[in-house]
């Protein structure tokens, strides 16, 4: 990268190691450009020292799958609220690229990015695609994966696990 890199980039990753560490690997590759990079996760992500030092934006969301009916309604409610917050954050920070690494945590920000017509990149770290990525996969132009998913999801770029 050259010194003309001036895009504000947002990384969004669920709070587990399988999402956090690939996102941190790409984040760390950007080296001196980190002043233009923001990170979002949920409360679970703070337990990772490498991420807590970045001081990511924390959002409050709840998984949907396997939950009781009342928790499903709460999950949808939180996603709607956090999507509005994400829209405000993206506009305020002038985010131009959003990179999602999976999990329900990314849903509000990927949805906000699509609403605001931002460039979105998704990465799937599993051999079987997660539901959050599957929800948006067809709407995203740049889709990457740790495994070769081209036969199942045409247009997916096999990059391995960062």
C-alpha positions in Angstrom: 0.0 0.0 0.0 1.2 3.5 -0.6 0.8 6.6 1.5 -2.2 7.7 -0.5 -4.4 5.1 1.4 -7.1 7.3 2.9 -10.1 5.1 3.1 -11.7 4.7 6.5 -12.2 0.9 7.0 -14.4 -0.8 9.5 -13.7 -4.4 10.7 -16.7 -6.2 12.2 -16.2 -9.5 13.9 -18.0 -11.7 16.3 -16.6 -12.1 19.8 -15.0 -15.6 19.4 -11.5 -16.4 18.4 -12.5 -17.8 15.0 -13.8 -14.4 14.0 -11.5 -12.1 16.0 -8.1 -13.5 15.0 -8.5 -13.5 11.2 -9.8 -9.9 11.5 -6.9 -8.9 13.7 -4.5 -10.5 11.2 -5.8 -8.3 8.4 -5.9 -5.3 10.7 -2.3 -5.8 11.6 -1.3 -6.1 7.9 -2.4 -2.6 7.4 0.4 -1.4 9.7 0.7 2.4 9.7 -2.7 2.9 8.2 -4.4 1.9 11.5 -5.4 5.4 12.2 -8.0 5.0 9.5 -9.3 1.7 10.8 -12.1 1.0 13.2 -13.1 -2.3 14.9 -16.5 -3.4 16.1 -17.3 -6.5 18.2 -19.5 -7.5 21.1 -18.7 -7.8 24.8 -17.2 -11.3 24.2 -14.4 -9.8 22.1 -13.0 -7.7 24.9 -11.6 -10.8 26.6 -8.9 -11.0 23.8 -6.0 -8.7 24.9 -5.0 -8.0 21.3 -8.5 -6.6 20.6 -9.1 -4.9 23.9 -5.9 -2.8 23.3 -7.5 -1.5 20.1 -10.5 -0.3 22.1 -13.2 -1.5 19.6 -16.7 -0.2 19.5 -18.9 -2.6 21.4 -22.4 -3.3 20.2 -25.2 -5.1 22.0 -26.7 -7.8 19.9 -28.1 -11.3 20.7 -28.0 -14.4 18.5 -31.2 -15.5 16.9 -30.7 -19.2 16.2 -31.8 -21.7 18.8 -33.4 -19.1 21.0 -36.9 -19.1 22.6 -39.5 -16.9 20.9 -39.1 -14.0 23.3 -35.3 -14.0 22.8 -35.9 -14.1 19.0 -38.0 -10.9 19.3 -35.3 -9.3 21.5 -32.7 -10.3 18.9 -34.6 -8.6 16.1 -35.2 -5.5 18.2 -31.5 -5.2 19.1 -30.5 -5.7 15.4 -32.9 -2.9 14.4 -31.6 -0.5 17.1 -27.9 -1.3 16.4 -28.5 -0.9 12.6 -29.6 2.7 13.2 -26.6 3.2 15.5 -24.4 1.7 12.8 -25.7 4.0 10.2 -24.8 7.0 12.4 -21.4 5.6 13.2 -20.6 4.9 9.5 -21.6 8.4 8.5 -19.9 10.1 11.4 -16.6 8.3 10.8 -16.9 8.5 7.0 -16.4 4.7 6.6 -15.9 3.7 3.0 -15.2 0.0 3.4 -16.7 -2.5 5.8 -15.1 -5.9 6.2 -17.2 -8.5 8.0 -15.7 -11.7 9.5 -18.9 -13.5 10.4 -21.3 -13.8 13.3 -24.6 -12.2 14.2 -22.5 -9.3 15.5 -21.8 -8.1 11.9 -25.5 -8.0 10.9 -26.3 -4.4 11.9 -23.1 -3.1 10.3 -23.3 -5.1 7.0 -27.0 -4.1 6.7 -26.1 -0.4 7.4 -23.3 -0.6 4.8 -25.7 -2.0 2.2 -28.3 0.7 3.0 -25.6 3.4 2.7 -24.2 1.8 -0.5 -20.7 1.3 1.0 -18.2 -1.2 -0.2 -18.6 -4.4 1.8 -16.2 -7.4 1.9 -17.2 -10.6 3.7 -14.9 -13.4 4.8 -16.2 -16.9 5.7 -13.8 -18.8 7.9 -15.6 -22.1 8.0 -16.1 -24.9 5.5 -19.9 -24.6 6.1 -21.0 -21.0 5.8 -22.5 -19.4 8.8 -26.0 -17.9 8.7 -25.0 -14.3 9.1 -22.7 -14.5 6.0 -25.3 -16.6 4.1 -27.9 -13.9 4.7 -25.8 -11.2 2.8 -23.6 -13.3 0.5 -25.6 -12.7 -2.7 -25.7 -8.9 -2.1 -21.9 -8.5 -1.6 -19.5 -8.2 -4.6 -16.3 -9.2 -2.8 -16.8 -12.5 -0.9 -13.8 -14.4 0.4 -13.4 -17.7 2.3 -10.8 -19.8 4.1 -12.0 -22.8 2.2 -12.7 -23.3 -1.5 -16.5 -22.7 -1.6 -16.6 -21.7 -5.3 -18.6 -24.8 -6.3 -21.3 -24.0 -3.7 -21.1 -20.2 -3.8 -19.9 -19.1 -7.2 -17.8 -15.9 -7.2 -16.3 -16.7 -3.8 -12.5 -15.9 -3.7 -10.5 -18.6 -1.9 -8.0 -16.7 0.2 -7.4 -19.1 3.1 -7.5 -18.1 6.7 -5.8 -14.8 7.4 
